[in-house]
Structures are given as C-alpha cells and as structure tokens.
Amino acid sequence: MKKEDFLKVISEKDNDQEVNELIGEIEEHVFRYIKYGIRSNVFNLVEACYDDVKSMIVPETLKNYSVGRFMDLTYFVALCDLYFKNESVLSERHDFEKALKNRRELAAIISFIVEEKHHVTLEDLCSHFEKDLTKNQIKDCVLRFDQYFSFRVKDKDRNKENAEIIESTKITVSHAGRRMYQFIRDNGCTYSPYAVDYYIYKNCSDILDFVGDVLDGEKDISDLDDLTIDLPKNQQRILKTKIKLLCGQEIITL
C-alpha cells in the first residue's frame, strides 16, 4: 500500500473496522520483525506515515472520529515507536560487533574498567595489560572508540583534545560503553572469540607462573590471596582452593 492510500483509508469516516484490521496487519509485521528479524515492505509505509499519523492525534482532528479510531491511530504510533526503538538497538549492536571485531582488545578494556576499577588511569590499563598490549595500542583503542569512554577532565584541561588529556585523566566507561559491556556479557563468545581467548590465556599464564614460583620457593601459598584471576568472585574462590590443594600436594611430594 502506498502512503497516499494508507492516509486516505485512516482519514475516512465510518470505516473503523477496515482501519482496525489494517493496524492489526502492521502489528503482526512489527512483532515478527522484533522476534525473528524478518523485514517487509510494510516498514517503508511505517517510516513514511509516522509523522502524518502522529500529527492527527490531536483533539481538533480526533473529535470527528470514534474512540476506536483514536485508539487504533494511537496504537499505530506506539507500534512505530517500538519499531524505531528496535531499529536503534539493532544499529547499535551492529556498531558494537563491528568495533569489537576490528579491535578485539576493546572488550577486555571495557570489561576491566566496569568489573574491577570503575575509573582508571592510562597507567592502570598499561599495568593490567602489560603482557598483551602496548601503551600505544591501549591509547589508540580508547581514543578511536572514545564514544564508549568518558574522561574526567579538570577545568584547566577542558580546551585540550582527548589525545592530550588521556595521559593524566581518569577514564570511565560511558553510557554507550556500559551498553556495550552488557552486550559483551549477554553474547559471550558467540560474537567475539577474543574476549574468551584473552582471559583464558591470561588466567592460565598467571596461574602457571604462580604455581611455578611456589614450587621454586620464590613465593608461599599464602601469597595466593594476591593473585588476580579474571573470574567472578565465587569462581575465583573455588579455583584458588584447588590451586592451594595442588601446590600443597606437590610440595609434600617433593
């Protein structure tokens, strides 16, 4: 149906049933799209007619129509809003996927800030990722995707570019960055193998280094409390208990 035909139908009087059925068909397409991602030509109509229909929902216009017509037109606008919201969410997810694919360390940096520190300095990031990322790699990643980060800028630095202030400012995750973090948590390794590979490698490397230091006598089992493992607290506790038992058995054997 063309825009002109749609607007003509919803503007005519005494055809409430036809309008109700028409809005019902649009409803089916909207919910099918949200649930299964199936698009149709109906959305060209939705996009073209949204403003026109919304402008009709005013007392001066609706006094000439039935309550049922008012409800149908209001519902049409609500369906459009739902469609646009879904479009916005999908667009943002596409941006997340593209960013995480191009710079795989982005997931690790955002996750570290949210889960561990909430606000960090560039030095904190360099220290945490010293085995895997250079300072320039971290800076480039944060600056390239600065929409996902916020910088706590002092008054004297407000006129400076991010590239200048990043050396000394506090770095936090922006609202968009927190949505990306939720996306990372919700999707796990289904979209970004790096996020899983990175933490598996880092955890294994840190644990092996610690066990080796204990067996060599450079560290004591009591130092286990200082070992950082990138896992939820309860899983850290379980894993550290197993490490403690393993180290204790090996020392007894030796």
ZAMARGU-4260 file (C-alpha; in steps of 0.2 Angstrom, whole numbers, plus 5000, padded with zeros to 4 digits):
<rodrens>
0) 5000/5000/5000 | 5006/5017/4996 | 5007/5031/5008 | 4993/5041/5000 | 4982/5026/5000
5) 4985/5022/5019 | 4982/5040/5024 | 4966/5041/5014 | 4960/5025/5022 | 4963/5031/5040
10) 4956/5048/5037 | 4939/5042/5030 | 4925/5041/5042 | 4914/5026/5046 | 4927/5013/5041
15) 4933/5009/5059 | 4933/4990/5055 | 4945/4992/5040 | 4957/5003/5050 | 4957/4991/5064
20) 4961/4977/5053 | 4975/4987/5044 | 4983/4992/5060 | 4982/4973/5065 | 4992/4968/5050
25) 5005/4981/5054 | 5006/4974/5072 | 5010/4957/5065 | 5024/4963/5054 | 5031/4973/5069
30) 5031/4959/5081 | 5038/4947/5068 | 5052/4958/5065 | 5056/4961/5083 | 5055/4942/5087
35) 5063/4935/5071 | 5071/4949/5062 | 5060/4947/5047 | 5058/4964/5037 | 5045/4968/5025
40) 5039/4982/5014 | 5027/4987/5027 | 5041/4996/5036 | 5043/5008/5022 | 5025/5013/5025
45) 5028/5014/5044 | 5043/5026/5041 | 5033/5037/5028 | 5017/5039/5038 | 5023/5040/5056
50) 5024/5059/5057 | 5007/5061/5047 | 4998/5050/5059 | 5006/5057/5074 | 5000/5074/5069
55) 4982/5068/5068 | 4982/5063/5086 | 4976/5080/5092 | 4959/5084/5099 | 4954/5096/5085
60) 4956/5081/5072 | 4950/5067/5083 | 4934/5075/5088 | 4927/5070/5071 | 4931/5051/5074
65) 4926/5037/5085 | 4935/5032/5101 | 4940/5016/5092 | 4949/5026/5078 | 4958/5036/5091
70) 4964/5020/5099 | 4969/5012/5083 | 4979/5028/5077 | 4987/5029/5094 | 4992/5011/5094
75) 4999/5013/5076 | 5011/5027/5083 | 5016/5016/5098 | 5020/5002/5085 | 5030/5014/5075
80) 5040/5019/5091 | 5043/5001/5095 | 5049/4998/5078 | 5061/5013/5078 | 5067/5008/5095
85) 5071/4991/5089 | 5080/4998/5074 | 5090/5009/5085 | 5095/4994/5096 | 5100/4983/5081
90) 5110/4998/5074 | 5119/5000/5090 | 5123/4981/5091 | 5129/4981/5073 | 5141/4995/5079
95) 5146/4985/5094 | 5150/4970/5083 | 5160/4980/5070 | 5170/4989/5084 | 5174/4973/5093
100) 5179/4964/5078 | 5190/4977/5072 | 5198/4980/5089 | 5197/4964/5099 | 5205/4972/5114
105) 5191/4984/5116 | 5180/4970/5125 | 5194/4967/5138 | 5197/4985/5141 | 5179/4989/5144
110) 5176/4974/5155 | 5191/4978/5166 | 5185/4995/5169 | 5167/4990/5173 | 5171/4975/5183
115) 5187/4980/5193 | 5190/4998/5194 | 5175/5008/5188 | 5188/5023/5184 | 5206/5020/5179
120) 5221/5030/5173 | 5231/5025/5157 | 5244/5019/5169 | 5232/5007/5177 | 5227/5000/5160
125) 5245/4998/5155 | 5249/4989/5171 | 5235/4977/5169 | 5238/4973/5151 | 5257/4974/5151
130) 5259/4956/5145 | 5247/4958/5130 | 5246/4976/5124 | 5257/4991/5122 | 5254/5008/5129
135) 5251/5015/5111 | 5239/5001/5107 | 5228/5005/5123 | 5229/5023/5119 | 5224/5021/5101
140) 5210/5009/5106 | 5202/5021/5119 | 5204/5036/5108 | 5197/5028/5092 | 5182/5022/5102
145) 5180/5037/5113 | 5161/5036/5112 | 5162/5021/5124 | 5173/5030/5137 | 5172/5046/5147
150) 5186/5057/5153 | 5186/5066/5170 | 5193/5082/5164 | 5200/5096/5175 | 5194/5114/5172
155) 5212/5119/5166 | 5211/5105/5153 | 5194/5107/5146 | 5200/5115/5130 | 5213/5101/5126
160) 5210/5086/5115 | 5207/5069/5122 | 5224/5064/5115 | 5232/5076/5126 | 5222/5073/5142
165) 5222/5054/5142 | 5239/5054/5149 | 5234/5061/5166 | 5215/5060/5167 | 5203/5047/5175
170) 5195/5036/5162 | 5177/5028/5165 | 5165/5019/5154 | 5151/5030/5146 | 5133/5025/5145
175) 5136/5018/5127 | 5151/5009/5134 | 5140/5001/5148 | 5128/4996/5135 | 5142/4988/5125
180) 5148/4979/5141 | 5130/4972/5143 | 5131/4966/5125 | 5148/4958/5129 | 5140/4949/5144
185) 5125/4944/5135 | 5133/4937/5120 | 5149/4930/5127 | 5160/4921/5115 | 5146/4919/5102
190) 5151/4936/5094 | 5169/4939/5100 | 5181/4924/5102 | 5195/4936/5108 | 5186/4940/5124
195) 5186/4922/5129 | 5203/4918/5122 | 5211/4933/5130 | 5205/4929/5148 | 5209/4910/5146
200) 5227/4914/5141 | 5229/4927/5154 | 5222/4916/5168 | 5232/4901/5163 | 5248/4911/5162
205) 5246/4919/5179 | 5241/4903/5187 | 5256/4893/5180 | 5268/4907/5184 | 5261/4907/5202
210) 5262/4888/5204 | 5280/4889/5197 | 5285/4902/5209 | 5278/4892/5224 | 5287/4876/5218
215) 5303/4886/5216 | 5302/4893/5233 | 5300/4911/5227 | 5283/4913/5234 | 5272/4905/5248
220) 5255/4898/5246 | 5249/4912/5257 | 5253/4924/5243 | 5238/4916/5233 | 5227/4930/5240
225) 5237/4942/5230 | 5234/4933/5214 | 5222/4941/5202 | 5211/4930/5192 | 5199/4937/5179
230) 5183/4927/5185 | 5168/4931/5196 | 5172/4931/5214 | 5164/4914/5218 | 5173/4905/5204
235) 5190/4914/5210 | 5187/4906/5227 | 5184/4889/5220 | 5199/4890/5209 | 5211/4897/5222
240) 5206/4882/5234 | 5211/4870/5220 | 5227/4879/5217 | 5231/4879/5236 | 5227/4860/5237
245) 5238/4857/5221 | 5253/4867/5227 | 5252/4858/5244 | 5252/4841/5237 | 5266/4845/5226
250) 5277/4852/5240 | 5273/4837/5251 | 5278/4825/5236 | 5295/4835/5233
</rodrens>
